Amino acid sequence: AAEDAVRRAGHVDVLLANLGVPSPSTRAHEVGDDEWRHVFSVMVDPLPRLMRGVLPQMIERRAGKVVVMGSATAMRGQKRVSTYAAARGAQLSYVRAVGTEVAPYNVHVNLIAQNFVENPMYYGPEVQALPAFQERLRREVPVGRLASPQEDALFAVFLASSEVNFFAGQGFPFAGGW
C-alpha cells in the first residue's frame, strides 16, 4: 500500500511519515507477541516500504526530504512502555542509518522525537484537565506546558524546507526539555 501510494503521487519532494499507535501500558515481562507485532507493524514495518517508494526518485534527482514523526520515548527510559519505546527506538535507528546513507545524494532523512505535544491521542482536553497531569508537566517538562500542534508542524516544515540542507540522520528532541 505504501509503495502504491507513492506511485500514485508521482514526483515526491517531501515525505512526512507520521506512524503511531497509543502506547500500551504493559509490564515488560507481560508483553505478548500480539502487542509486540501490532506496534511494530504500525510504526516500524511501513518505513522500508515508504523508503523503497521515494528514495530512488529522490536519489536520482539528488533532492528530497523525509521527516519521520517519532517520539522522545526512544531517548529516555520509562516504566511500562517497553514495546512502544522499542518501536520508537527502531524508528530512530532506522532514520540514523538511512539518513547517513542517502545524505551524499542531497536527500535528508530526519526524525522529530516529540513528546508533550497537544494531541487528542495522548494529551487531549480530558487528560490536560487532570490535576495529576498538570503536576507531571510541572515536574517533568522544564518549559511547563505542552507544545501546540502548530509548533510541532512548523518544526516539520523547517526540516522539510529546501532552505535547510545540513541535517542527515538526526533525531531531534521536541519535548520541552523532558
Long-range contacts (C-beta under 8 A, 24 or more apart in sequence): 1-49, 2-46, 2-49, 2-50, 2-52, 2-53, 3-49, 3-52, 3-53, 5-53, 6-50, 6-53, 6-54, 7-53, 11-57, 12-53, 12-54, 12-57, 12-58, 12-64, 13-63, 13-64, 13-65, 14-64, 14-65, 14-66, 14-67, 14-160, 15-50, 15-54, 15-64, 15-65, 15-66, 15-67, 16-66, 16-67, 16-69, 16-156, 16-160, 17-46, 17-47, 17-50, 17-66, 17-67, 17-68, 17-69, 18-69, 19-43, 19-44, 19-46, 19-47, 19-68, 19-69, 19-91, 20-69, 20-71, 20-121, 21-84, 22-121, 22-122, 23-73, 23-81, 23-84, 23-122, 24-81, 24-83, 24-84, 25-80, 25-81, 26-80, 26-82, 26-83, 27-80, 28-80, 28-82, 31-82, 31-83, 35-83, 36-83, 39-83, 39-84, 39-86, 39-87, 40-86, 40-87, 40-90, 43-87, 43-88, 43-90, 43-91, 44-87, 44-90, 44-91, 44-94, 47-91, 47-94, 48-94, 51-98, 55-98, 55-102, 55-107, 58-102, 58-105, 58-107, 59-102, 59-105, 59-107, 62-105, 62-106, 62-107, 63-106, 63-107, 63-162, 64-106, 64-107, 64-108, 65-107, 65-108, 65-109, 65-159, 65-160, 65-161, 66-95, 66-98, 66-107, 66-108, 66-109, 66-110, 67-110, 67-111, 67-112, 67-156, 67-159, 67-160, 68-95, 68-109, 68-110, 68-111, 68-112, 69-111, 69-112, 69-114, 69-156, 70-95, 70-111, 70-112, 70-113, 70-114, 70-171, 71-113, 71-114, 71-115, 72-113, 72-114, 72-115, 72-173, 72-174, 72-175, 72-178, 73-115, 74-113, 74-171, 75-113, 75-171, 75-173, 76-178, 88-113, 92-171, 95-169, 95-170, 95-171, 96-169, 96-170, 96-171, 97-169, 98-169, 99-167, 99-168, 99-169, 99-170, 100-168, 100-169, 102-168, 103-168, 103-169, 106-165, 108-159, 108-164, 108-165, 108-167, 108-168, 109-168, 109-169, 110-159, 110-167, 110-168, 110-169, 110-170, 110-171, 110-172, 111-170, 111-171, 111-172, 112-152, 112-155, 112-156, 112-159, 112-171, 112-172, 112-174, 113-171, 113-172, 113-173, 113-174, 113-175, 114-147, 114-152, 114-174, 114-175, 115-174, 115-175, 115-176, 115-178, 116-141, 116-146, 116-147, 116-175, 116-176, 116-178, 117-146, 117-147, 117-148, 117-149, 117-151, 117-152, 117-174, 118-146, 118-147, 118-148, 118-149, 119-149, 140-178, 141-175, 141-176, 141-177, 141-178, 142-176, 142-177, 142-178, 143-176, 143-177, 144-176, 145-176, 146-176, 147-174, 147-176
